[in-house]
Amino acid sequence: MNQPLDLAALRRDYVAHGLRRSELNDDPIKQFALWFGHAVAAEIPDVNAMSLATATPDGKPSVRIVLLKELNERGFSFFTNYASEKGRHLEENPQGALAFYWMQLERQIRINGRMERTSREESQDYFHSRPRGSQLSAWASRQSDVIDARRVLEARLAKMEERYAGSEVPLPPHWGGYRLVPERIEFWQGRPDRMHDRFRYTRQEDGSWLIERLAP
């Protein structure tokens, strides 16, 4: 690298009108759904893409992008191979974190909570809503394993195509969903001069939510 990267030159200001406590729904799931609807209306690409952070039992973190596939009053769900790195992490340390960033709206949402597996029925319903090719790849790919070459994957996929030719592809026993049951949710709205608006919801023992404004 001949010239150092001028990362300071990438600075940008935020011009949004801001976020007030009076505008927030008392239920953070409903507030999330409202903001998600705004993001969909703004035609943000991959609007359901979210960063998922997991950690080993000794605290070594890992993060990747996954897709939100279900949202309801119980939490935020995605689907994966249970034998993948994230699956192994979550079986040993069922705490996770999610983050959404919608640059066009100058908004960020951070979510922390406990992870639980979705029911087998929920996983099956989603699995069979996927394209057939995606169903077959769930059988062919041993996610996160080291492989010698792409031809190994392609050979496995061809074998699965032959095995299930003319029949329904069954749900693999190693594949299904996780649901993050939220304990804290933070809504961040960009503002000029880095005086951003931040509100954090924290679940209370009685199931209600404490809403607090945080310094930017």
N, C-alpha and C positions, 0 to 999 in steps of 0.2 A: 504494500500500500504506500504509494509515493506521497500522497497528500492526506493529512488527517481529515476525517469526516467532520464537517461543520454542522454538528447536530443542533447547535443553538439557532442556526438559521432556519430550522424547521419550526420554530415557535409560531403558534397562531393564537389569536385571541378568540374568545367565545362571545357570541352576541345574543344569546337566547334571552327571553324576557324574564326568566327566573322561575322559581318554584316556591310556593307559600304553603304553610301548614294547612291553611283553610282549604286548599285545593286537593289535599290528600284524602283518599278513602281510608276509613278506619281499618279495613282489611287489606293487607299488602298483596294478597293474591289478586284481588279485584283491581288494585292499583297497577299491578304488573300487567294484567290483561288490558287495561286501558292504554298503558304505554305501548304494549305490544301491538295493539290495534293501530295506534298512531304510526308505528314503524312499518306495519304492513301497508297502510295508506300512502306512506312516503315512498313505497316501492324500493325499500332497502334490500339489496341482494343478500341471500342467505340470512334472512332476518332471524331465523331460529337457531343460528350458529351460536354456540356458547363455549367459553373456556371452562374446562372441568379440571379442578385440582384435586389430587389425591396424595396420600403419603404412606410410606411404609410404617410399620409399628415403631421404628426408631426415629421417625420424623423426617425421612428423606423425601422431599416433595417431587411431584411430577405433574405436568400440565399438558393438555391437548385440547383440540376443538372437537366437540361432538354436537349432535343436533337434538334440540328439544322436540320430543315427539308427542308428549301429552302434558297437559296442564289442567289440574283440578284443585279442589279444596285440600286434597291430601299432599300435593306437592308437584315437583317437576320431574318428568321421566324421560329417559333415553334408553336405548337398547344396544347391546354389545355382546361379545363373546365373554362368558364368565371366566375363561381361562386366560384372557388377555392380561397385560400388565395392570391396567386399571381395575379389572375384575379381581385379580389377586390382591391388590392393595385394599380394595373395599371389603374383601372377606376378612382380612386381618385387622383393618382399621376403618370402620364404617363411618368415618367423618369425611365430608367432602365440601367443596366450594365451587360455585358457578359464577361466571361473570359474563354479562352482555355489554357490548359497546356499539351504539348506533351513532356514528360520527355525524351523519347528516342532521340528526336531531340534537346533537351535543348532549347525549344522555348515556349514562352507565348504570347498570344494576348489578349489585353484588349480593350473593346468597350463600349462607352457610347453614349447614345442618347435618342431620344423620341420614345415611343411606340405607335403604332397604330394598330387597328384591321385589319386583312386581309379581303378582300371582302368575302361575303357569297359564291360566286362561287369558290374562291380559297379554302376556308375551305371545301366545299363540294367535290371538286376534290380530296383533300388530304384524307378526311374522307373515301371516297369509295376506296382509294388505300390501306387502312389498312386491316389486317386480319379481318374476320367476328367477331371473338371473341373479338377483340379490339373495334370494332364498338358497339357491344352489351354492353361491360363494360362501355362505355361512357354514356349509358343510365342508367346502374345499379348503378354506383358509384356516389354519391354526394360528390365530392372530397373535402377533408379537413373537412367534417362534422364529429362529434363524433358519433360512432356506438357502440352498446352493445357487439357485437361479430361478428366473420367472417360469421356465418350462416346468418346474416342479408344480407350481400352482396351476398352470394350464393343464397339466396331466391329471391332477386331482379333480379339476373342474370337469374335464371330459369324462372322467369316471363317474362323477355324480350325475351328469347329464344322461349317461347311459343307464345308470341304476334307476333313476326316477323317470325315465322316458315314458310318457303317456299316463303318469300318475301324479297325484298331489305330492309335493315335497313336504315331508314332515318337519315339525319343529325340532331342531337339534337339542339334545339334552344339555349341551354346554352353552346355550344361547338364550338370552332373555333380557328383561328390563331391570333397571334400577330406578328407584324414586328417591329424590332428595326431599326429605321432610324438613321444611325450613324452620330454623330457630332464630335467625337474624336475616333481614333483608334491608339493603341500603339503596336508596334512589339518589342518584347524583345528576344534577343539572348544571352544565357549564354556564359561567357568567363572566362578564368582562373583568379584566385585571385580576384574574384568578380568585375572585371572590365567589366561588361556586356555592350552590345550594346543595346541602346534603341532609337527608333525613333517614334515620335508622329505625326500623321496626324490630323489637325484641319480644319473642313469645314469653308470656308470663305463665305461671303455674296453673292458673285457672283457664288458660287457653286464649285469653285476650292478648292484645298487642300494645306494648309501650312504644310511643313514637317520640323520638328525640331529634332535635337539630344538632348537627355536628359542625365544628369549624372546618373550613376547607383546607 
